[in-house]
Amino acid sequence: MNTDLLKTAPKFNKAKVISSAVLGLLGLSVIFSSVYTVEEGHVGIVKRFGEAKYQENPGLHFKLPFIDSVEPIEVRTRKNAEKMASSTQEQMPVTVEVSVNWTADKEAALDLFRKYGGLTQFEQRILDPRFRSATKDTIPKYEAEQLIQDRALAIQGIEQRLIEEMAGFPVVVDNIQIENIELPAKYIQSIEIKQTEKNLAAAEEHKLERQRLEALREVNTADAKAQGIIKVAEAEAKAIVLKGEAEATAIEAKAKALRDNPLIVSLTEAQNWDGKLPSTIMGEGSLPILDMRAKQ
């Protein structure tokens, strides 16, 4: 009897160990299945038996093991690019490569998932067709030269049209860019020739304007010189007149003084005499000074 117990004891212990190990693995599986994380820039859509129930923000979260599953939805800015054929206003074929940035509304991620099944489905079914339509409807409104020289006009038109098309959807579209424009080679060559001619015409116009300004400057310089000469001549003439008037005034004053003071003549003669007697035929020592003034 004791021998039989000894034989069955190891089997009993082995089965117990196996069952404990299975239970332990099952417990760990339940624990790991109950915990999940949501990465930054995403929200987690929690699904129960395939039905989207609620959404969670980035971080550590818990769910029902083996029943709930989590679908991440990116809420960072995404970029879509399209290369499509169109035509310009003058019916010239053109191929444009256009890109758009768009962002899913974080608060409406659950609704987006329920309606469209995720971002990829939303892009394929909603965003891309409307983006192509907005581009193809806008490009033909502009001439080829406008598209080359001022892309901003076409970009603004595409953006306005696309925003109107996407108004009812839980996304934000912005920063549309025309990455590249492909036109026929012959037209590109004609544009280059036309631009060269414009540049030459502008250079010639600049040259003529410079010549006009130089001629005007020379005229102004000559006019300034002439005005200067006239001013100098006027000043000299005025100086002569003033000098003549001053001399006349001095003579008049001197004459008046002579009339009023007869002795001034004698005083002047005495001041101007050098102390020598004149030599005349009258002989030495004679003083032929005659007073011709009328006697008072």
C-alpha positions as MATLAB code, in Angstrom:
seq = 'MNTDLLKTAPKFNKAKVISSAVLGLLGLSVIFSSVYTVEEGHVGIVKRFGEAKYQENPGLHFKLPFIDSVEPIEVRTRKNAEKMASSTQEQMPVTVEVSVNWTADKEAALDLFRKYGGLTQFEQRILDPRFRSATKDTIPKYEAEQLIQDRALAIQGIEQRLIEEMAGFPVVVDNIQIENIELPAKYIQSIEIKQTEKNLAAAEEHKLERQRLEALREVNTADAKAQGIIKVAEAEAKAIVLKGEAEATAIEAKAKALRDNPLIVSLTEAQNWDGKLPSTIMGEGSLPILDMRAKQ';
ca = [
       0.000    0.000    0.000;
       2.694    2.408    0.899;
       4.585    1.358   -2.193;
       1.642    2.364   -4.442;
       1.431    5.813   -2.826;
       5.102    6.362   -3.442;
       4.618    5.466   -7.089;
       1.654    7.855   -7.613;
       3.117   10.834   -5.661;
       5.478   12.086   -8.401;
       2.705   11.939  -10.979;
       0.465   13.978   -8.714;
       3.120   16.640   -8.106;
       3.939   16.865  -11.836;
       0.306   17.472  -12.792;
      -0.002   20.120  -10.111;
       3.073   21.918  -11.383;
       1.792   21.898  -14.962;
      -1.621   23.181  -13.953;
      -0.034   25.949  -11.868;
       2.149   26.962  -14.782;
      -0.852   27.081  -17.136;
      -2.831   29.173  -14.672;
       0.132   31.489  -14.252;
       0.529   31.971  -17.996;
      -3.188   32.528  -18.325;
      -3.070   35.141  -15.583;
      -0.157   36.943  -17.222;
      -1.953   36.861  -20.545;
      -5.032   38.389  -18.940;
      -2.952   41.119  -17.327;
      -1.080   42.001  -20.528;
      -4.277   41.914  -22.513;
      -5.866   44.376  -20.091;
      -3.168   47.040  -20.428;
      -2.385   49.194  -23.476;
      -0.722   52.511  -24.305;
      -1.541   55.268  -26.781;
       1.415   57.071  -28.392;
       1.748   60.845  -28.567;
       0.158   62.362  -31.653;
      -2.540   59.683  -31.655;
      -5.800   58.806  -29.983;
      -6.886   55.228  -29.269;
     -10.254   53.997  -30.554;
     -11.415   51.189  -28.264;
     -13.461   48.558  -30.099;
     -15.580   45.850  -28.431;
     -16.472   42.953  -30.667;
     -15.596   45.234  -33.639;
     -17.815   48.141  -32.477;
     -16.069   51.455  -31.733;
     -17.013   52.366  -28.173;
     -14.890   55.299  -27.053;
     -11.527   57.000  -27.590;
      -8.576   57.546  -25.262;
      -5.792   60.138  -25.187;
      -2.050   59.297  -25.121;
      -0.876   57.370  -22.062;
      -1.434   54.097  -20.180;
      -4.962   52.651  -20.140;
      -6.901   49.481  -19.280;
      -9.463   47.505  -21.274;
     -11.394   44.253  -21.108;
      -9.001   41.436  -21.928;
      -9.644   39.399  -25.092;
     -12.790   41.400  -25.760;
     -11.645   44.966  -26.397;
      -9.125   45.992  -29.062;
      -7.514   49.373  -29.740;
      -7.144   51.137  -33.104;
      -4.710   54.140  -33.147;
      -5.752   57.257  -35.075;
      -3.065   59.831  -35.873;
      -4.053   63.409  -35.074;
      -0.809   65.028  -36.227;
      -0.526   66.881  -39.529;
      -0.423   64.569  -42.533;
       0.590   65.353  -46.112;
      -1.072   64.152  -49.301;
       0.486   64.748  -52.731;
      -1.174   64.349  -56.113;
       0.242   64.524  -59.639;
      -2.458   65.153  -62.197;
      -3.002   66.334  -65.769;
      -5.027   69.460  -66.491;
      -5.075   72.397  -68.906;
      -4.556   76.153  -68.728;
      -6.983   78.906  -69.682;
      -5.641   78.886  -73.262;
      -6.257   75.110  -73.467;
      -2.579   74.217  -73.109;
      -1.907   70.805  -71.529;
      -0.204   70.977  -68.151;
       0.800   68.490  -65.489;
       0.837   69.773  -61.914;
       2.092   68.203  -58.721;
       0.118   69.531  -55.761;
       0.316   68.756  -52.044;
      -1.937   69.495  -49.083;
      -1.447   69.266  -45.326;
      -4.406   68.162  -43.280;
      -5.123   67.239  -39.666;
      -7.866   65.075  -38.185;
      -9.892   66.761  -35.456;
      -8.757   65.123  -32.209;
     -12.128   65.493  -30.533;
     -13.945   63.970  -33.511;
     -11.600   61.013  -34.117;
     -14.195   58.489  -32.876;
     -16.807   59.880  -35.254;
     -14.327   59.791  -38.150;
     -13.506   56.160  -37.412;
     -17.142   55.151  -37.149;
     -18.054   56.802  -40.471;
     -14.974   56.095  -42.590;
     -13.079   53.262  -40.875;
      -9.801   55.145  -40.369;
      -7.503   57.693  -41.922;
      -6.506   55.653  -44.969;
     -10.117   55.065  -45.965;
     -10.915   58.727  -45.343;
      -8.059   59.825  -47.618;
      -9.041   57.470  -50.422;
     -12.801   57.993  -50.272;
     -13.160   61.640  -49.207;
     -10.041   63.812  -49.234;
      -8.188   62.747  -52.392;
     -11.171   62.945  -54.807;
     -12.104   66.409  -53.559;
      -8.494   67.556  -53.660;
      -8.157   66.449  -57.288;
     -11.468   68.072  -58.183;
     -10.513   71.401  -56.562;
      -7.179   71.405  -58.403;
      -8.595   70.517  -61.820;
     -11.360   73.106  -61.464;
      -8.917   75.875  -60.476;
      -5.936   75.423  -62.832;
      -7.931   76.136  -66.056;
      -8.830   79.575  -64.701;
      -5.244   80.795  -65.167;
      -2.980   81.235  -68.163;
       0.257   79.280  -68.330;
       2.345   82.402  -67.790;
       0.376   83.230  -64.640;
       0.946   79.741  -63.261;
       4.686   80.081  -63.802;
       5.143   83.625  -62.533;
       2.585   83.721  -59.716;
       1.637   80.335  -58.282;
       0.136   81.975  -55.212;
      -3.007   82.918  -57.149;
      -3.671   79.315  -58.166;
      -2.777   78.027  -54.687;
      -5.233   80.435  -53.126;
      -7.950   79.303  -55.524;
      -7.349   75.593  -54.826;
      -7.257   76.167  -51.071;
     -10.489   78.144  -51.049;
     -12.275   75.522  -53.129;
     -10.992   72.606  -51.036;
     -11.893   74.279  -47.738;
     -15.446   74.713  -49.023;
     -15.565   71.060  -50.083;
     -14.243   69.810  -46.710;
     -16.344   72.111  -44.517;
     -18.570   69.328  -43.171;
     -15.808   66.852  -42.315;
     -13.883   66.498  -39.015;
     -10.543   67.606  -40.501;
      -8.633   70.831  -41.084;
      -6.880   71.414  -44.447;
      -4.158   74.013  -44.947;
      -0.802   74.805  -46.561;
      -1.563   73.771  -50.130;
       1.483   73.934  -52.402;
       2.050   73.564  -56.133;
       5.267   71.560  -56.041;
       5.873   71.428  -59.788;
       4.370   72.569  -63.104;
       5.171   70.772  -66.337;
       4.349   72.608  -69.580;
       5.233   71.751  -73.204;
       8.909   72.392  -73.988;
       8.113   74.726  -76.899;
       5.999   76.927  -74.654;
       8.700   77.087  -72.004;
      11.135   78.184  -74.716;
       8.748   80.886  -75.959;
       8.287   82.123  -72.383;
      12.045   82.378  -71.954;
      12.385   84.346  -75.215;
       9.552   86.648  -74.220;
      11.078   87.228  -70.802;
      14.445   87.977  -72.395;
      12.829   90.552  -74.669;
      11.095   92.111  -71.688;
      14.386   92.313  -69.842;
      16.087   93.956  -72.840;
      13.224   96.438  -73.218;
      13.375   97.255  -69.517;
      17.146   97.759  -69.754;
      16.736  100.073  -72.762;
      14.028  102.025  -70.984;
      16.299  102.358  -67.979;
      19.099  103.601  -70.230;
      16.843  106.216  -71.873;
      15.602  107.357  -68.486;
      19.170  107.711  -67.271;
      20.060  109.753  -70.363;
      17.025  111.952  -69.814;
      18.038  112.541  -66.201;
      21.612  113.325  -67.230;
      20.393  115.820  -69.874;
      18.064  117.392  -67.342;
      20.944  117.629  -64.881;
      23.118  119.362  -67.499;
      20.316  121.798  -68.285;
      19.864  122.517  -64.605;
      23.614  122.993  -64.208;
      23.775  125.401  -67.188;
      20.752  127.269  -65.902;
      22.339  127.518  -62.473;
      25.567  128.835  -64.024;
      23.620  131.383  -66.083;
      21.715  132.487  -63.031;
      25.015  132.809  -61.196;
      26.509  134.952  -63.959;
      23.411  137.155  -63.955;
      23.595  137.519  -60.198;
      27.287  138.460  -60.388;
      26.632  140.961  -63.178;
      23.746  142.479  -61.247;
      25.927  142.733  -58.180;
      28.770  144.374  -60.141;
      26.364  146.810  -61.800;
      24.838  147.657  -58.476;
      28.322  148.134  -57.011;
      29.242  150.512  -59.864;
      26.066  152.502  -59.355;
      26.656  152.669  -55.631;
      30.290  153.647  -56.182;
      29.280  156.370  -58.676;
      26.636  157.659  -56.330;
      29.175  157.691  -53.503;
      31.740  159.549  -55.610;
      29.142  162.051  -56.811;
      28.043  162.605  -53.251;
      31.670  163.101  -52.211;
      32.311  165.599  -55.045;
      29.159  167.455  -54.243;
      30.109  167.581  -50.591;
      33.616  168.746  -51.476;
      32.322  171.469  -53.795;
      29.920  172.627  -51.160;
      32.728  172.737  -48.653;
      34.869  174.806  -51.023;
      32.059  177.242  -51.575;
      31.394  177.591  -47.908;
      35.092  177.715  -46.825;
      37.429  179.593  -49.273;
      40.444  179.110  -47.002;
      40.320  175.356  -47.660;
      41.903  175.975  -51.087;
      44.843  177.783  -49.534;
      45.143  175.091  -46.884;
      45.120  172.380  -49.546;
      47.790  174.220  -51.576;
      49.947  174.622  -48.499;
      49.586  170.947  -47.611;
      50.528  169.847  -51.129;
      53.573  172.293  -51.496;
      56.914  170.492  -51.338;
      58.829  173.543  -50.084;
      60.509  174.374  -53.419;
      59.973  177.491  -55.474;
      59.192  176.911  -59.126;
      61.816  177.786  -61.780;
      60.291  180.116  -64.419;
      61.350  182.784  -66.883;
      60.501  185.266  -64.251;
      63.737  184.474  -62.488;
      64.676  182.976  -59.202;
      62.754  183.903  -56.112;
      59.557  184.844  -57.835;
      56.363  183.295  -56.511;
      53.788  183.228  -59.305;
      50.843  182.256  -57.275;
      47.716  183.868  -58.468;
      44.484  183.851  -56.637;
      41.832  183.605  -59.343;
      38.926  183.495  -56.954;
      36.516  186.289  -56.989;
      36.943  188.766  -54.246;
      34.255  188.758  -51.711;
];
